[in-house]
Amino acid sequence: MKLFFKTFMFVAAAAAVMTACNKVDDLPNYGNGSAPQLTASAASVAAAPADSSADLITFSWTTPAYAADPSTFKYIVEIDAAGNGFAHAASRTVIGSLSTTFTGKEMNNVLLGLGFAFNVAGDVEVRVISSYGNNNERLTSNVVTVNATPYKVPPIVPLPLSQHLYIVGGATDFGWSNPAQMDPVRELTRLNETTWAGIYHLNGGQGYLLLPDAGSWANKYSVLDNSIPGAANGGSFGFNNPQDFPGNVAQGDNWYRMTYDFQSGRYTVVKEDHALGANLYITGDATNDGWTNSPSPAQQFTQLTNGIFEITMSFVPGKLYKFLNTLGQWQPQFGGDSATGTTLGSNYGGGNDPAAIPTPATAGNYKVRVDFHAGTYTVTPL
């Protein structure tokens, strides 16, 4: 036992001596770098689809002069809409190089991702953040502003050739009937070139489809898989996909605002607080019937598409009017304070009534349009 103890002590002592003889060098202490200076090859860019693969703009910067191999330096190029403070910036990482180039398509994708509208110029801000390869000593460059215009790309989902879109299905109040002449309420409203919307009552647990041609089952807009969690509230859709849009089981039978964006191929279904009235009427001393909650059929609006109503009226100055959607009731009631149109005020019951709308300063015939999607009304001379 004594022999083992002595042997152990000898080995330990030898190890200590060897450790002392192999002293580890101090870690290197690199000097501080300097913030890179950024420049752009152009102050304004506007690519076209035909040359989308060509180089559009190059961003270059000076070296931060870190005390290390420059080929290991890391650079993050950030691009954001002007005024955002780079809160939602698109970024590209570059290692070793002092420049990066964006093709027309690459820059276009950045701009569309930032929410820029097609063919509308806007300013972006660009900066570069340098660092060592391990992200130490991050230094931020100056900010360069570039005026950029995105070009239009084809929608992900092909637009209906008919320019119309109708709803059918067991989840709707209309069922699976598909007449050649659809009621206007069943036609979704085209908000812009690639977006349609509707306000509908849906029954949970059943499905629906969107049809481009009333009376025909040849084509449809639908989803690939309606069992995906959350599919009742939104997701991807396409042309002639195999499954129906699902009704909302979780929120049950309710009114919903439904929006279909063909450009992105995405849809959203959001619970709506108020029902969309089937009819709309005009009342007030600006009308033949005066202030009544039961105006005659001559004062009923024509529904053009879901949520869009129009009527032609002969107005004289100094009068007032409002809108109602249920005969014999003063609510829901709609109005506003502008003779030419503005945000649509409302009282669906239990609140304050909106202002009465003043007639235009010039007597004549006018078209009154009420848009429940935008929440506005407009008054246009004829």
Backbone hydrogen bonds, N-H to C=O, Kabsch-Sander energy under -0.5 kcal/mol:
donor,donor_aa,acceptor,acceptor_aa,energy
5,F,1,M,-1.9
6,K,2,K,-2.3
7,T,3,L,-2.1
8,F,4,F,-2.2
9,M,5,F,-2.1
10,F,6,K,-1.9
11,V,7,T,-2.1
12,A,8,F,-2.3
13,A,9,M,-2.2
14,A,10,F,-2.3
15,A,11,V,-2.2
16,A,12,A,-2.0
17,V,13,A,-2.0
18,M,14,A,-2.4
19,T,15,A,-2.4
20,A,16,A,-2.0
21,C,17,V,-1.6
22,N,18,M,-0.9
22,N,19,T,-0.7
30,Y,28,P,-0.6
34,S,64,P,-2.7
38,L,36,P,-0.5
39,T,60,S,-2.8
41,S,58,T,-2.1
45,V,147,N,-2.7
47,A,149,T,-0.5
51,D,48,A,-1.1
52,S,49,P,-1.4
54,A,51,D,-1.4
56,L,102,F,-2.9
57,I,102,F,-1.7
59,F,100,T,-2.8
60,S,39,T,-2.4
61,W,98,L,-2.2
62,T,37,Q,-1.2
67,A,31,G,-0.7
68,A,66,Y,-1.8
72,T,69,D,-2.2
73,F,70,P,-1.3
74,K,131,S,-2.9
75,Y,94,V,-2.9
76,I,129,I,-2.3
77,V,75,Y,-0.6
77,V,92,R,-3.2
78,E,76,I,-0.6
78,E,127,R,-2.9
79,I,90,A,-2.8
80,D,125,E,-2.2
82,A,123,D,-2.3
84,N,81,A,-2.0
87,A,84,N,-1.1
89,A,86,F,-0.7
90,A,79,I,-2.9
92,R,77,V,-2.0
94,V,75,Y,-3.4
96,G,73,F,-2.8
96,G,94,V,-0.5
97,S,95,I,-0.7
100,T,59,F,-2.1
102,F,57,I,-2.8
104,G,54,A,-1.9
105,K,52,S,-3.1
107,M,103,T,-2.5
108,N,104,G,-2.3
109,N,105,K,-2.4
110,V,106,E,-1.7
111,L,107,M,-2.5
112,L,108,N,-2.7
113,G,109,N,-2.1
114,L,110,V,-1.3
115,G,112,L,-1.3
116,F,111,L,-2.4
119,N,150,P,-3.3
120,V,117,A,-1.6
121,A,119,N,-0.5
122,G,148,A,-2.1
124,V,146,V,-2.9
125,E,80,D,-3.2
126,V,144,V,-2.7
127,R,78,E,-2.0
129,I,76,I,-2.3
130,S,128,V,-0.5
130,S,139,L,-2.9
131,S,74,K,-1.8
132,Y,136,N,-2.5
135,N,132,Y,-2.3
139,L,130,S,-2.2
141,S,128,V,-2.4
142,N,36,P,-0.6
144,V,126,V,-2.7
146,V,124,V,-2.5
147,N,43,A,-2.6
148,A,122,G,-3.2
148,A,146,V,-0.6
149,T,45,V,-1.5
156,I,262,F,-0.6
156,I,263,Q,-1.3
157,V,262,F,-2.3
163,Q,160,P,-1.5
166,Y,211,L,-2.7
167,I,186,R,-1.7
168,V,209,L,-2.1
169,G,175,G,-2.9
171,A,207,G,-2.6
172,T,169,G,-1.5
173,D,201,H,-0.5
175,G,169,G,-0.7
175,G,172,T,-0.7
177,S,174,F,-0.9
182,M,180,A,-0.7
186,R,183,D,-2.0
187,E,184,P,-1.5
188,L,165,L,-2.6
188,L,186,R,-0.6
189,T,197,A,-2.9
191,L,189,T,-0.8
191,L,195,T,-2.0
192,N,195,T,-1.4
195,T,192,N,-0.8
196,W,260,Y,-2.1
197,A,189,T,-2.2
198,G,258,M,-2.3
200,Y,198,G,-0.6
200,Y,256,Y,-2.2
202,L,200,Y,-0.5
202,L,254,N,-2.8
203,N,171,A,-2.9
204,G,202,L,-0.5
206,Q,203,N,-1.1
208,Y,245,F,-1.8
209,L,168,V,-2.7
210,L,221,Y,-1.6
211,L,166,Y,-2.8
216,S,213,D,-1.8
221,Y,210,L,-2.7
222,S,238,G,-2.1
223,V,243,Q,-2.5
228,I,225,D,-0.9
231,A,228,I,-2.2
233,N,230,G,-1.6
234,G,230,G,-0.9
235,G,267,Y,-1.8
237,F,265,G,-1.7
238,G,222,S,-2.7
240,N,220,K,-3.1
240,N,238,G,-0.5
241,N,238,G,-0.5
243,Q,223,V,-2.4
245,F,208,Y,-2.5
247,G,206,Q,-2.1
249,V,247,G,-0.9
252,G,248,N,-0.7
254,N,202,L,-1.5
254,N,252,G,-0.6
256,Y,200,Y,-3.0
257,R,270,V,-3.5
258,M,198,G,-3.3
258,M,256,Y,-0.6
259,T,268,T,-2.6
260,Y,196,W,-3.1
261,D,259,T,-0.5
261,D,266,R,-2.9
262,F,194,T,-2.8
262,F,260,Y,-0.8
263,Q,194,T,-0.6
265,G,261,D,-1.6
266,R,261,D,-1.4
267,Y,235,G,-2.3
268,T,259,T,-2.2
269,V,233,N,-2.5
270,V,257,R,-2.5
272,E,255,W,-3.2
277,G,275,A,-0.7
279,N,325,N,-0.5
281,Y,324,L,-3.5
282,I,299,Q,-2.1
283,T,322,K,-2.3
284,G,290,G,-1.9
286,A,320,L,-1.9
287,T,284,G,-2.0
290,G,284,G,-0.6
290,G,287,T,-0.7
292,T,290,G,-1.1
299,Q,296,S,-2.2
300,Q,297,P,-1.7
301,F,280,L,-3.2
302,T,310,E,-3.1
303,Q,301,F,-0.5
304,L,302,T,-0.6
304,L,308,I,-2.4
305,T,308,I,-0.7
306,N,184,P,-0.6
306,N,187,E,-2.9
308,I,305,T,-2.4
309,F,307,G,-0.5
309,F,370,V,-2.4
310,E,302,T,-2.4
311,I,368,V,-1.8
313,M,366,Y,-2.9
315,F,313,M,-0.7
315,F,364,G,-2.8
319,K,316,V,-0.6
321,Y,357,I,-1.4
322,K,283,T,-2.7
323,F,334,F,-2.5
324,L,281,Y,-2.3
325,N,332,P,-0.9
328,G,293,N,-3.1
329,Q,293,N,-0.6
329,Q,326,T,-1.7
333,Q,347,N,-1.8
334,F,323,F,-2.5
335,G,345,G,-1.7
336,G,355,A,-1.1
342,T,377,Y,-0.8
344,L,375,G,-2.9
345,G,335,G,-3.1
345,G,343,T,-0.7
347,N,333,Q,-2.0
357,I,321,Y,-2.9
359,T,319,K,-2.3
364,G,315,F,-2.2
366,Y,313,M,-3.1
367,K,380,T,-3.1
368,V,311,I,-3.1
368,V,366,Y,-0.6
369,R,367,K,-0.5
369,R,378,T,-2.6
370,V,309,F,-2.8
371,D,376,T,-2.9
372,F,307,G,-2.8
372,F,370,V,-0.6
375,G,371,D,-1.5
376,T,371,D,-1.9
377,Y,342,T,-2.0
378,T,369,R,-2.4
379,V,340,T,-2.5
380,T,367,K,-2.6
382,L,365,N,-2.5
